[in-house]
Amino acid sequence: MTEGRIRVDLPTGWQLIVYDLIDSTSVEAKRLAITAGGVRNGVLVIQAAAQTDGRGRDARTWYSPAGNLHFSVLFLKPPLQPAQFPLASFLASVAVVEGIAATVPALQHKLACKWPNDVLCNGRKLCGILSEGECQGDRPVWLLIGIGLNVVWAPESATVQHPATSLFAEGVKVSINVLLSAICHQLANFLTLLQTEGFLPVRRMWLARAVGRGRTITVRTHHNTNRYTNLSGIFLGIDHDGALLLKMTGGFQQKIISGEILSQRDSLVIREL
């Protein structure tokens, strides 16, 4: 572990902890949150050169070789209400897009957000984001945002749920530390925006980059019984709580809290209006 010896420009008060190899930066972040015991506050950034047990949505494997960017941001006593925790993935998606765009302007028109927690480049998955938190009653204890960004390598399409890409595959060479710094500063900025102005401005920025908006899409919804249901409709946008809004046959509106937009490879995008 390296603490405070890696020179990365982070927001004021944020602390960086770097590992050469770890099971998962998010698992380590939760270990640190437990150690803090709800007493300590502040922001910790846990980065690893490589992970042995990186995880994506629904416990899928997140391939984490050296050269890619893997990190988690742990907010101890976060300045948010528990009801705002589900918005963290949207905030982080916009921060990743704006951080990459600021670092590599040539890519800014190729980046997009896919509900609920992915960033795409040229229609292929570039970055995955997972957030989780803990509260005691109505008191937030910690909030964790895990980010995996394909910098030099992406898995073959046959081995993953959705086609993937990397910055290198898109013709870009960029420093991991520069990317980390840019994304963290954007994350801090958007967190402040969420605190001061609410979700509306972040929501607008996310929708401006949203994949499939105004088109007919298919969403696989999740049930507590581990069953899935596929629903097709016109993607209208997201609600004030981040839920996806579909216009269904007959004109009624369906609100989806948990699920994922299926890929074109799975015959999910049916037609464009």
URWO-V697129 format. One record per residue. RES is the residue in one small letter. NEAR is the number of other C-alpha atoms within 12 Angstrom. D_LAST is the distance of its C-alpha to the last C-alpha in whole Angstrom. Layout:
RES | NEAR | D_LAST
RES | NEAR | D_LAST
This chain:
m | 18 | 52
t | 18 | 52
e | 19 | 52
g | 19 | 52
r | 13 | 53
i | 24 | 49
r | 17 | 49
v | 27 | 45
d | 23 | 44
l | 29 | 43
p | 25 | 43
t | 16 | 46
g | 16 | 47
w | 26 | 45
q | 30 | 47
l | 35 | 46
i | 31 | 47
v | 33 | 47
y | 28 | 48
d | 26 | 48
l | 24 | 47
i | 27 | 46
d | 28 | 44
s | 34 | 42
t | 43 | 41
s | 38 | 40
v | 30 | 43
e | 32 | 45
a | 37 | 44
k | 32 | 44
r | 18 | 48
l | 30 | 48
a | 33 | 47
i | 20 | 49
t | 15 | 52
a | 21 | 51
g | 17 | 52
g | 23 | 50
v | 16 | 52
r | 19 | 51
n | 24 | 48
g | 26 | 47
v | 33 | 44
l | 40 | 44
v | 45 | 42
i | 47 | 43
q | 47 | 42
a | 42 | 43
a | 31 | 43
a | 29 | 43
q | 33 | 42
t | 22 | 43
d | 23 | 41
g | 36 | 38
r | 28 | 35
g | 28 | 32
r | 28 | 30
d | 16 | 31
a | 10 | 34
r | 16 | 33
t | 21 | 35
w | 38 | 34
y | 31 | 36
s | 37 | 38
p | 27 | 40
a | 25 | 42
g | 27 | 40
n | 36 | 37
l | 45 | 37
h | 47 | 37
f | 50 | 38
s | 45 | 38
v | 48 | 39
l | 44 | 41
f | 41 | 41
l | 35 | 45
k | 29 | 45
p | 34 | 41
p | 25 | 41
l | 30 | 38
q | 25 | 38
p | 24 | 37
a | 22 | 34
q | 28 | 33
f | 35 | 33
p | 30 | 30
l | 42 | 29
a | 43 | 31
s | 43 | 28
f | 48 | 25
l | 47 | 28
a | 45 | 29
s | 46 | 26
v | 46 | 26
a | 42 | 29
v | 49 | 29
v | 45 | 26
e | 36 | 28
g | 33 | 31
i | 42 | 30
a | 26 | 28
a | 24 | 32
t | 27 | 34
v | 26 | 32
p | 16 | 30
a | 17 | 28
l | 26 | 26
q | 23 | 25
h | 20 | 21
k | 26 | 21
l | 39 | 21
a | 38 | 19
c | 44 | 20
k | 42 | 18
w | 46 | 19
p | 44 | 22
n | 43 | 24
d | 43 | 23
v | 45 | 23
l | 41 | 21
c | 39 | 22
n | 22 | 20
g | 28 | 18
r | 34 | 22
k | 40 | 24
l | 43 | 26
c | 47 | 28
g | 46 | 28
i | 45 | 29
l | 41 | 31
s | 38 | 33
e | 30 | 35
g | 35 | 38
e | 29 | 41
c | 23 | 43
q | 14 | 46
g | 10 | 45
d | 14 | 43
r | 20 | 45
p | 26 | 42
v | 32 | 45
w | 39 | 42
l | 43 | 39
l | 41 | 38
i | 46 | 35
g | 45 | 35
i | 46 | 33
g | 52 | 33
l | 48 | 32
n | 43 | 32
v | 37 | 34
v | 26 | 36
w | 28 | 35
a | 34 | 32
p | 27 | 32
e | 17 | 31
s | 15 | 28
a | 11 | 30
t | 14 | 32
v | 21 | 29
q | 24 | 26
h | 31 | 23
p | 25 | 24
a | 35 | 26
t | 32 | 27
s | 35 | 30
l | 37 | 31
f | 24 | 33
a | 21 | 31
e | 27 | 29
g | 16 | 32
v | 23 | 33
k | 23 | 37
v | 26 | 37
s | 21 | 40
i | 34 | 39
n | 28 | 41
v | 24 | 39
l | 36 | 36
l | 41 | 38
s | 34 | 39
a | 29 | 36
i | 40 | 34
c | 45 | 37
h | 32 | 37
q | 30 | 33
l | 38 | 34
a | 32 | 37
n | 27 | 35
f | 35 | 32
l | 33 | 35
t | 21 | 37
l | 22 | 33
l | 26 | 33
q | 23 | 36
t | 15 | 36
e | 14 | 33
g | 22 | 31
f | 32 | 28
l | 23 | 26
p | 23 | 26
v | 37 | 26
r | 34 | 23
r | 21 | 21
m | 25 | 22
w | 39 | 21
l | 33 | 17
a | 22 | 17
r | 32 | 18
a | 35 | 16
v | 39 | 14
g | 37 | 10
r | 31 | 10
g | 22 | 7
r | 25 | 6
t | 30 | 7
i | 37 | 11
t | 35 | 14
v | 38 | 17
r | 27 | 21
t | 26 | 23
h | 20 | 27
h | 14 | 30
n | 10 | 33
t | 8 | 34
n | 11 | 33
r | 11 | 30
y | 15 | 26
t | 20 | 24
n | 22 | 20
l | 31 | 18
s | 30 | 14
g | 36 | 11
i | 35 | 9
f | 37 | 11
l | 29 | 12
g | 37 | 15
i | 37 | 19
d | 28 | 21
h | 23 | 25
d | 28 | 26
g | 32 | 23
a | 28 | 22
l | 39 | 18
l | 37 | 17
l | 32 | 14
k | 26 | 13
m | 22 | 14
t | 13 | 14
g | 10 | 16
g | 11 | 15
f | 13 | 18
q | 22 | 17
q | 25 | 19
k | 26 | 21
i | 34 | 21
i | 24 | 24
s | 26 | 25
g | 30 | 23
e | 31 | 21
i | 42 | 17
l | 29 | 18
s | 28 | 18
q | 21 | 16
r | 18 | 19
d | 17 | 19
s | 16 | 16
l | 25 | 15
v | 26 | 11
i | 22 | 10
r | 18 | 6
e | 15 | 4
l | 13 | 0
